Amino acid sequence: MNQPQPNNPLQGVTLKAMLEYLVAEYGWERLGERINIHCFNDEPTINSSLRFLRQTDWARAKVERLYLDSLSFDERKGKNAATDEVRDLGSVWDRARRD
């Protein structure tokens, strides 16, 4: 049942890790603009958002898609989004406009 999924880019990535990455990358306000759901726009917290996303498949799918698109963009540009110096440069979209 727990077979490895070598072609699954989300293998081993928790929903919490995805959400923390997106909040660090975009901030709550811009994340709420990109994915218009109440838990991102009205007094957002990691825990309340996780609670909602775990119960709502369509919202979780949108978060996963944005996460993959953000990582994909960083890889295409040859950047490692996990470093602090890249995070200081702004979001993925801000960097795309500058490049």
N, C-alpha and C positions, 0 to 999 in steps of 0.2 A: 504494500500500500504506500509506503514512504520511499518510492523509487526516485533516484536522482533524475533531475530534469535539466540536462546540460544546455538545452536551447532556451530555457526560461531565464530572461534577464532579471527577473524578480526573485529568483531562487535565493533564499537565505536573507532577504531584505525584509525587515519587519515594517508594518504599517507605521509604527511610531518613528522609525528611522526615516522613512520617506517623508512623513509630515514634518519632522524636525528639519530635514534638508530643505524642503520647500519654504518653510517659514524663515529659515536663515537666508535663503536665496532671494525671496520676494518680500518678506514681511507679511503681516496679516492683511493689511489693506490691499496690497497688490494681489495677494493670493485670492482674496475675496472678489476682486475684479475679474480674475481669470477663471475662477470656479465660483459661480454665484450661488453659494449655499449659506444658510443662516448661521451655521456654527463658525463660519469664517468671518462674518460681518458684524455680529452682535456679541460683544464681550467674548472674543475667542480665547480659548485655552487649549493646550495640547490634549488634556484629558477629556474635555467635553467634545472636542472634535473627533478624537479616537472613538469615543462611545457612539457617536452618530455614524461615523464611517464604517464601523464594524457591523452595524445593523442595516446599512443602506448600500446595496450592491452598486447602483448606478453612480453614487457619489464616490465610492471607493474606486470604481473604474476610472473616473475622471482624474482623481488624485494620482493613480498609478500611471495613467497616460501622460500627465504633465511631468511627473517625476522622470519617466523614461525619455520624454522629449528634451527635458533639461539636461539630463546626463548625456544624451546623444549629441546635443549641441556642443557641450563641453568637449566631448571626445573628437568631434569633427574639427574643432578649433585647436586641438592639441593642448587643452588646458585641463588641469586637475582641480575640479571645483572643491575638493576637500581641503585645500590649503587656505590659510587665512589671508594671504596676500591676494588671491583671486577673489575671495569674498569681499574684500575691501574695495574692489573695483566696481562693484554694483551687481545687479542681477544679470541673468543670462541675456535678457532682452536689452539692457543698457549696454552690455559689452558688444552685442551684435550691431547696435547702431554705431558704436565707435570704430569697430573693425572694418 
